[in-house]
Amino acid sequence: MIDDNVDISTAFSKYFIRKGHECAVSNVGQNGLSMIENNQYDAILMDLAMPDFSGPDIVESLHNRNLMNGKLIVALTASSITDEDKANLKTRGVHSILKKPIDPDELLDYLSKIKK
C-alpha cells in the first residue's frame, strides 16, 4: 500500500494483517516506486494524490520502463478525477480506480474478486 496518509495506511495494513494477508506500506511515493520495482506483490493499492511523487507519477515511471506488466494496481482517491485521467491511468495499466473513503471489508472483497 502506498499512501501518504499514515493513519489510513496504518489502519488498512493492520486490518489486512488481521485478516491473514501480508502488507507492505510506503508513505512516500518515490519509496513506493522502489518497493514495486524490487518486489512482487499480489496487489498494489496506491493513493493518487501524494505530494512530491504522486500515484500517476509512479504509474508513468513504471509504464515508461515497461514495468507495468503483471502488476495489479488499484488506485484510491478522495479527490475527483476526470474521465480522461481515469482512461489515461487504465491505458497505462491501472486495473481500477476506487473512491475513498472505502470500507476495508468491501476493499478486501473487491481485491479477492479481481485476483481470480
VMD Tcl script that builds the backbone (N, CA, C; Angstrom):
set m [mol new atoms 348]
animate dup $m
set s [atomselect $m all]
$s set {name element resname resid chain x y z} {
  {N N MET 1 A 0.848 -1.169 0.000}
  {CA C MET 1 A 0.000 0.000 0.000}
  {C C MET 1 A 0.891 1.228 0.000}
  {N N ILE 2 A 0.561 2.158 -0.891}
  {CA C ILE 2 A 1.301 3.409 -0.974}
  {C C ILE 2 A 0.303 4.536 -0.738}
  {N N ASP 3 A 0.460 5.229 0.383}
  {CA C ASP 3 A -0.456 6.317 0.729}
  {C C ASP 3 A 0.273 7.250 1.683}
  {N N ASP 4 A 0.258 8.535 1.398}
  {CA C ASP 4 A 0.967 9.497 2.242}
  {C C ASP 4 A 0.276 9.716 3.582}
  {N N ASN 5 A -0.971 9.293 3.712}
  {CA C ASN 5 A -1.698 9.444 4.963}
  {C C ASN 5 A -1.368 8.252 5.868}
  {N N VAL 6 A -0.549 8.506 6.880}
  {CA C VAL 6 A -0.082 7.443 7.774}
  {C C VAL 6 A -1.247 6.771 8.495}
  {N N ASP 7 A -2.248 7.545 8.890}
  {CA C ASP 7 A -3.395 6.964 9.584}
  {C C ASP 7 A -4.118 5.943 8.704}
  {N N ILE 8 A -4.321 6.288 7.437}
  {CA C ILE 8 A -5.003 5.384 6.505}
  {C C ILE 8 A -4.166 4.132 6.255}
  {N N SER 9 A -2.893 4.318 5.944}
  {CA C SER 9 A -2.056 3.153 5.627}
  {C C SER 9 A -1.889 2.242 6.844}
  {N N THR 10 A -1.775 2.826 8.031}
  {CA C THR 10 A -1.657 2.014 9.245}
  {C C THR 10 A -2.933 1.224 9.503}
  {N N ALA 11 A -4.072 1.886 9.391}
  {CA C ALA 11 A -5.351 1.213 9.637}
  {C C ALA 11 A -5.571 0.073 8.639}
  {N N PHE 12 A -5.323 0.329 7.369}
  {CA C PHE 12 A -5.532 -0.713 6.367}
  {C C PHE 12 A -4.533 -1.855 6.524}
  {N N SER 13 A -3.272 -1.533 6.789}
  {CA C SER 13 A -2.286 -2.611 6.924}
  {C C SER 13 A -2.597 -3.480 8.137}
  {N N LYS 14 A -2.999 -2.877 9.251}
  {CA C LYS 14 A -3.382 -3.672 10.432}
  {C C LYS 14 A -4.588 -4.551 10.109}
  {N N TYR 15 A -5.536 -4.000 9.387}
  {CA C TYR 15 A -6.736 -4.762 9.009}
  {C C TYR 15 A -6.356 -5.950 8.122}
  {N N PHE 16 A -5.548 -5.699 7.085}
  {CA C PHE 16 A -5.163 -6.772 6.163}
  {C C PHE 16 A -4.389 -7.868 6.902}
  {N N ILE 17 A -3.484 -7.482 7.781}
  {CA C ILE 17 A -2.708 -8.455 8.538}
  {C C ILE 17 A -3.625 -9.269 9.447}
  {N N ARG 18 A -4.566 -8.601 10.093}
  {CA C ARG 18 A -5.527 -9.290 10.956}
  {C C ARG 18 A -6.353 -10.302 10.162}
  {N N LYS 19 A -6.583 -10.012 8.887}
  {CA C LYS 19 A -7.355 -10.912 8.022}
  {C C LYS 19 A -6.478 -11.974 7.357}
  {N N GLY 20 A -5.188 -12.030 7.746}
  {CA C GLY 20 A -4.316 -13.090 7.257}
  {C C GLY 20 A -3.502 -12.767 6.015}
  {N N HIS 21 A -3.392 -11.493 5.664}
  {CA C HIS 21 A -2.640 -11.081 4.483}
  {C C HIS 21 A -1.376 -10.345 4.899}
  {N N GLU 22 A -0.350 -10.460 4.089}
  {CA C GLU 22 A 0.844 -9.653 4.299}
  {C C GLU 22 A 0.585 -8.273 3.701}
  {N N CYS 23 A 1.213 -7.262 4.281}
  {CA C CYS 23 A 1.004 -5.913 3.768}
  {C C CYS 23 A 2.261 -5.086 3.980}
  {N N ALA 24 A 2.835 -4.622 2.893}
  {CA C ALA 24 A 3.975 -3.705 2.943}
  {C C ALA 24 A 3.428 -2.305 2.710}
  {N N VAL 25 A 4.005 -1.330 3.398}
  {CA C VAL 25 A 3.490 0.044 3.329}
  {C C VAL 25 A 4.606 1.028 3.023}
  {N N SER 26 A 4.286 1.987 2.194}
  {CA C SER 26 A 5.138 3.150 1.993}
  {C C SER 26 A 4.261 4.391 2.100}
  {N N ASN 27 A 4.764 5.394 2.795}
  {CA C ASN 27 A 4.045 6.660 2.903}
  {C C ASN 27 A 4.658 7.738 2.020}
  {N N VAL 28 A 5.580 7.330 1.156}
  {CA C VAL 28 A 6.253 8.249 0.236}
  {C C VAL 28 A 6.231 7.629 -1.158}
  {N N GLY 29 A 5.779 8.381 -2.136}
  {CA C GLY 29 A 5.633 7.861 -3.493}
  {C C GLY 29 A 6.904 7.285 -4.082}
  {N N GLN 30 A 8.018 7.985 -3.952}
  {CA C GLN 30 A 9.282 7.522 -4.533}
  {C C GLN 30 A 9.714 6.197 -3.904}
  {N N ASN 31 A 9.546 6.068 -2.603}
  {CA C ASN 31 A 9.865 4.811 -1.928}
  {C C ASN 31 A 8.912 3.702 -2.382}
  {N N GLY 32 A 7.646 4.044 -2.569}
  {CA C GLY 32 A 6.681 3.070 -3.073}
  {C C GLY 32 A 7.076 2.542 -4.439}
  {N N LEU 33 A 7.552 3.430 -5.298}
  {CA C LEU 33 A 8.023 3.016 -6.621}
  {C C LEU 33 A 9.176 2.033 -6.484}
  {N N SER 34 A 10.107 2.328 -5.615}
  {CA C SER 34 A 11.243 1.433 -5.389}
  {C C SER 34 A 10.775 0.071 -4.892}
  {N N MET 35 A 9.798 0.059 -3.996}
  {CA C MET 35 A 9.257 -1.210 -3.500}
  {C C MET 35 A 8.646 -2.020 -4.638}
  {N N ILE 36 A 7.902 -1.367 -5.514}
  {CA C ILE 36 A 7.278 -2.055 -6.646}
  {C C ILE 36 A 8.344 -2.614 -7.580}
  {N N GLU 37 A 9.397 -1.848 -7.812}
  {CA C GLU 37 A 10.466 -2.281 -8.715}
  {C C GLU 37 A 11.223 -3.486 -8.171}
  {N N ASN 38 A 11.326 -3.595 -6.854}
  {CA C ASN 38 A 12.190 -4.599 -6.247}
  {C C ASN 38 A 11.470 -5.782 -5.607}
  {N N ASN 39 A 10.145 -5.799 -5.665}
  {CA C ASN 39 A 9.371 -6.858 -5.037}
  {C C ASN 39 A 8.199 -7.251 -5.931}
  {N N GLN 40 A 7.680 -8.426 -5.670}
  {CA C GLN 40 A 6.473 -8.886 -6.373}
  {C C GLN 40 A 5.319 -8.877 -5.378}
  {N N TYR 41 A 4.239 -8.201 -5.719}
  {CA C TYR 41 A 3.071 -8.111 -4.849}
  {C C TYR 41 A 1.854 -8.672 -5.574}
  {N N ASP 42 A 0.943 -9.271 -4.804}
  {CA C ASP 42 A -0.303 -9.750 -5.387}
  {C C ASP 42 A -1.159 -8.596 -5.864}
  {N N ALA 43 A -1.137 -7.493 -5.117}
  {CA C ALA 43 A -1.904 -6.297 -5.486}
  {C C ALA 43 A -1.188 -5.079 -4.913}
  {N N ILE 44 A -1.344 -3.975 -5.595}
  {CA C ILE 44 A -0.762 -2.708 -5.154}
  {C C ILE 44 A -1.899 -1.710 -5.016}
  {N N LEU 45 A -2.085 -1.224 -3.801}
  {CA C LEU 45 A -3.064 -0.167 -3.537}
  {C C LEU 45 A -2.295 1.133 -3.475}
  {N N MET 46 A -2.728 2.101 -4.263}
  {CA C MET 46 A -1.952 3.318 -4.380}
  {C C MET 46 A -2.847 4.555 -4.371}
  {N N ASP 47 A -2.535 5.474 -3.473}
  {CA C ASP 47 A -3.209 6.761 -3.451}
  {C C ASP 47 A -2.757 7.556 -4.675}
  {N N LEU 48 A -3.670 8.274 -5.283}
  {CA C LEU 48 A -3.297 9.083 -6.440}
  {C C LEU 48 A -2.706 10.426 -6.035}
  {N N ALA 49 A -3.248 11.044 -4.995}
  {CA C ALA 49 A -2.840 12.401 -4.614}
  {C C ALA 49 A -1.837 12.348 -3.467}
  {N N MET 50 A -0.554 12.339 -3.820}
  {CA C MET 50 A 0.513 12.381 -2.824}
  {C C MET 50 A 1.465 13.512 -3.200}
  {N N PRO 51 A 2.034 14.169 -2.206}
  {CA C PRO 51 A 2.962 15.261 -2.512}
  {C C PRO 51 A 4.268 14.730 -3.108}
  {N N ASP 52 A 4.917 15.528 -3.869}
  {CA C ASP 52 A 6.239 15.267 -4.451}
  {C C ASP 52 A 6.242 14.207 -5.545}
  {N N PHE 53 A 5.716 13.026 -5.285}
  {CA C PHE 53 A 5.718 11.949 -6.273}
  {C C PHE 53 A 4.404 11.202 -6.135}
  {N N SER 54 A 3.465 11.520 -7.012}
  {CA C SER 54 A 2.080 11.053 -6.893}
  {C C SER 54 A 1.879 9.655 -7.496}
  {N N GLY 55 A 0.685 9.131 -7.301}
  {CA C GLY 55 A 0.323 7.865 -7.924}
  {C C GLY 55 A 0.510 7.887 -9.436}
  {N N PRO 56 A -0.004 8.921 -10.121}
  {CA C PRO 56 A 0.227 8.982 -11.570}
  {C C PRO 56 A 1.711 9.046 -11.940}
  {N N ASP 57 A 2.535 9.676 -11.100}
  {CA C ASP 57 A 3.984 9.694 -11.359}
  {C C ASP 57 A 4.556 8.277 -11.284}
  {N N ILE 58 A 4.106 7.491 -10.304}
  {CA C ILE 58 A 4.555 6.106 -10.166}
  {C C ILE 58 A 4.147 5.301 -11.398}
  {N N VAL 59 A 2.886 5.435 -11.785}
  {CA C VAL 59 A 2.377 4.704 -12.951}
  {C C VAL 59 A 3.156 5.099 -14.198}
  {N N GLU 60 A 3.375 6.376 -14.390}
  {CA C GLU 60 A 4.107 6.865 -15.567}
  {C C GLU 60 A 5.525 6.298 -15.602}
  {N N SER 61 A 6.187 6.295 -14.457}
  {CA C SER 61 A 7.547 5.766 -14.382}
  {C C SER 61 A 7.582 4.277 -14.726}
  {N N LEU 62 A 6.672 3.513 -14.155}
  {CA C LEU 62 A 6.606 2.079 -14.451}
  {C C LEU 62 A 6.263 1.833 -15.912}
  {N N HIS 63 A 5.291 2.575 -16.412}
  {CA C HIS 63 A 4.846 2.418 -17.800}
  {C C HIS 63 A 5.975 2.743 -18.790}
  {N N ASN 64 A 6.671 3.838 -18.557}
  {CA C ASN 64 A 7.738 4.265 -19.472}
  {C C ASN 64 A 8.893 3.276 -19.530}
  {N N ARG 65 A 9.040 2.460 -18.505}
  {CA C ARG 65 A 10.122 1.470 -18.476}
  {C C ARG 65 A 9.595 0.051 -18.680}
  {N N ASN 66 A 8.344 -0.044 -19.163}
  {CA C ASN 66 A 7.710 -1.342 -19.441}
  {C C ASN 66 A 7.696 -2.263 -18.217}
  {N N LEU 67 A 7.397 -1.702 -17.053}
  {CA C LEU 67 A 7.357 -2.476 -15.821}
  {C C LEU 67 A 5.945 -2.649 -15.264}
  {N N MET 68 A 4.930 -2.331 -16.044}
  {CA C MET 68 A 3.545 -2.467 -15.573}
  {C C MET 68 A 3.003 -3.879 -15.754}
  {N N ASN 69 A 3.609 -4.646 -16.630}
  {CA C ASN 69 A 3.100 -5.973 -16.940}
  {C C ASN 69 A 3.081 -6.860 -15.705}
  {N N GLY 70 A 1.962 -7.510 -15.468}
  {CA C GLY 70 A 1.828 -8.415 -14.343}
  {C C GLY 70 A 1.559 -7.740 -13.007}
  {N N LYS 71 A 1.344 -6.442 -13.010}
  {CA C LYS 71 A 1.070 -5.709 -11.777}
  {C C LYS 71 A -0.427 -5.414 -11.675}
  {N N LEU 72 A -1.006 -5.764 -10.544}
  {CA C LEU 72 A -2.410 -5.467 -10.275}
  {C C LEU 72 A -2.444 -4.207 -9.421}
  {N N ILE 73 A -2.658 -3.074 -10.068}
  {CA C ILE 73 A -2.667 -1.789 -9.367}
  {C C ILE 73 A -4.093 -1.275 -9.254}
  {N N VAL 74 A -4.478 -0.990 -8.018}
  {CA C VAL 74 A -5.768 -0.376 -7.737}
  {C C VAL 74 A -5.481 0.994 -7.138}
  {N N ALA 75 A -5.922 2.017 -7.834}
  {CA C ALA 75 A -5.713 3.387 -7.369}
  {C C ALA 75 A -6.867 3.785 -6.451}
  {N N LEU 76 A -6.526 4.513 -5.403}
  {CA C LEU 76 A -7.508 5.024 -4.459}
  {C C LEU 76 A -7.410 6.542 -4.438}
  {N N THR 77 A -8.561 7.209 -4.408}
  {CA C THR 77 A -8.520 8.663 -4.365}
  {C C THR 77 A -9.728 9.236 -3.652}
  {N N ALA 78 A -9.463 10.262 -2.874}
  {CA C ALA 78 A -10.545 11.017 -2.246}
  {C C ALA 78 A -10.886 12.229 -3.100}
  {N N SER 79 A -10.029 12.517 -4.067}
  {CA C SER 79 A -10.228 13.663 -4.954}
  {C C SER 79 A -11.093 13.268 -6.145}
  {N N SER 80 A -11.673 14.271 -6.776}
  {CA C SER 80 A -12.402 13.985 -8.013}
  {C C SER 80 A -11.368 13.755 -9.110}
  {N N ILE 81 A -11.719 12.888 -10.035}
  {CA C ILE 81 A -10.819 12.557 -11.136}
  {C C ILE 81 A -11.621 12.565 -12.426}
  {N N THR 82 A -11.061 13.155 -13.447}
  {CA C THR 82 A -11.771 13.258 -14.718}
  {C C THR 82 A -11.793 11.915 -15.424}
  {N N ASP 83 A -12.753 11.764 -16.316}
  {CA C ASP 83 A -12.823 10.541 -17.119}
  {C C ASP 83 A -11.560 10.385 -17.956}
  {N N GLU 84 A -11.010 11.509 -18.425}
  {CA C GLU 84 A -9.782 11.476 -19.218}
  {C C GLU 84 A -8.612 10.952 -18.385}
  {N N ASP 85 A -8.504 11.420 -17.144}
  {CA C ASP 85 A -7.434 10.944 -16.264}
  {C C ASP 85 A -7.611 9.462 -15.945}
  {N N LYS 86 A -8.862 9.034 -15.711}
  {CA C LYS 86 A -9.131 7.611 -15.470}
  {C C LYS 86 A -8.696 6.778 -16.673}
  {N N ALA 87 A -9.096 7.215 -17.849}
  {CA C ALA 87 A -8.756 6.484 -19.067}
  {C C ALA 87 A -7.244 6.421 -19.261}
  {N N ASN 88 A -6.566 7.517 -18.965}
  {CA C ASN 88 A -5.114 7.570 -19.097}
  {C C ASN 88 A -4.445 6.565 -18.159}
  {N N LEU 89 A -4.901 6.504 -16.922}
  {CA C LEU 89 A -4.339 5.557 -15.959}
  {C C LEU 89 A -4.613 4.118 -16.385}
  {N N LYS 90 A -5.806 3.859 -16.861}
  {CA C LYS 90 A -6.151 2.494 -17.284}
  {C C LYS 90 A -5.369 2.083 -18.525}
  {N N THR 91 A -5.164 3.024 -19.444}
  {CA C THR 91 A -4.370 2.749 -20.638}
  {C C THR 91 A -2.945 2.359 -20.264}
  {N N ARG 92 A -2.448 2.937 -19.186}
  {CA C ARG 92 A -1.085 2.651 -18.732}
  {C C ARG 92 A -1.012 1.397 -17.847}
  {N N GLY 93 A -2.149 0.779 -17.556}
  {CA C GLY 93 A -2.122 -0.497 -16.853}
  {C C GLY 93 A -2.749 -0.530 -15.479}
  {N N VAL 94 A -3.321 0.573 -15.015}
  {CA C VAL 94 A -4.008 0.559 -13.723}
  {C C VAL 94 A -5.306 -0.227 -13.881}
  {N N HIS 95 A -5.537 -1.182 -12.995}
  {CA C HIS 95 A -6.717 -2.035 -13.105}
  {C C HIS 95 A -7.998 -1.261 -12.832}
  {N N SER 96 A -8.022 -0.518 -11.721}
  {CA C SER 96 A -9.240 0.193 -11.348}
  {C C SER 96 A -8.916 1.379 -10.452}
  {N N ILE 97 A -9.886 2.269 -10.365}
  {CA C ILE 97 A -9.773 3.466 -9.543}
  {C C ILE 97 A -10.990 3.508 -8.628}
  {N N LEU 98 A -10.735 3.472 -7.325}
  {CA C LEU 98 A -11.809 3.457 -6.335}
  {C C LEU 98 A -11.788 4.744 -5.519}
  {N N LYS 99 A -12.978 5.159 -5.096}
  {CA C LYS 99 A -13.106 6.379 -4.298}
  {C C LYS 99 A -12.893 6.073 -2.816}
  {N N LYS 100 A -12.159 6.951 -2.165}
  {CA C LYS 100 A -12.022 6.916 -0.698}
  {C C LYS 100 A -13.042 7.886 -0.134}
  {N N PRO 101 A -13.541 7.681 1.040}
  {CA C PRO 101 A -13.221 6.556 1.907}
  {C C PRO 101 A -13.872 5.274 1.398}
  {N N ILE 102 A -13.222 4.170 1.703}
  {CA C ILE 102 A -13.750 2.863 1.316}
  {C C ILE 102 A -13.694 1.937 2.529}
  {N N ASP 103 A -14.726 1.178 2.704}
  {CA C ASP 103 A -14.813 0.234 3.813}
  {C C ASP 103 A -13.770 -0.866 3.595}
  {N N PRO 104 A -12.973 -1.189 4.609}
  {CA C PRO 104 A -11.937 -2.215 4.446}
  {C C PRO 104 A -12.494 -3.575 4.029}
  {N N ASP 105 A -13.659 -3.959 4.562}
  {CA C ASP 105 A -14.271 -5.229 4.155}
  {C C ASP 105 A -14.606 -5.221 2.670}
  {N N GLU 106 A -15.164 -4.117 2.191}
  {CA C GLU 106 A -15.506 -4.006 0.777}
  {C C GLU 106 A -14.257 -4.036 -0.099}
  {N N LEU 107 A -13.202 -3.372 0.359}
  {CA C LEU 107 A -11.956 -3.355 -0.405}
  {C C LEU 107 A -11.357 -4.753 -0.484}
  {N N LEU 108 A -11.306 -5.450 0.616}
  {CA C LEU 108 A -10.757 -6.799 0.625}
  {C C LEU 108 A -11.596 -7.740 -0.241}
  {N N ASP 109 A -12.913 -7.617 -0.176}
  {CA C ASP 109 A -13.809 -8.406 -1.018}
  {C C ASP 109 A -13.564 -8.099 -2.496}
  {N N TYR 110 A -13.426 -6.816 -2.820}
  {CA C TYR 110 A -13.157 -6.401 -4.193}
  {C C TYR 110 A -11.844 -7.007 -4.686}
  {N N LEU 111 A -10.801 -6.918 -3.863}
  {CA C LEU 111 A -9.500 -7.458 -4.259}
  {C C LEU 111 A -9.574 -8.952 -4.497}
  {N N SER 112 A -10.301 -9.665 -3.648}
  {CA C SER 112 A -10.413 -11.119 -3.823}
  {C C SER 112 A -11.133 -11.465 -5.121}
  {N N LYS 113 A -12.085 -10.647 -5.526}
  {CA C LYS 113 A -12.822 -10.905 -6.770}
  {C C LYS 113 A -11.975 -10.629 -8.010}
  {N N ILE 114 A -11.168 -9.565 -7.992}
  {CA C ILE 114 A -10.414 -9.230 -9.201}
  {C C ILE 114 A -9.130 -10.046 -9.330}
  {N N LYS 115 A -8.703 -10.711 -8.269}
  {CA C LYS 115 A -7.497 -11.533 -8.320}
  {C C LYS 115 A -7.746 -12.899 -8.922}
  {N N LYS 116 A -8.998 -13.267 -9.114}
  {CA C LYS 116 A -9.313 -14.612 -9.634}
  {C C LYS 116 A -9.072 -14.709 -11.101}
}
mol reanalyze $m
mol bondsrecalc $m
mol representation Tube
mol addrep $m
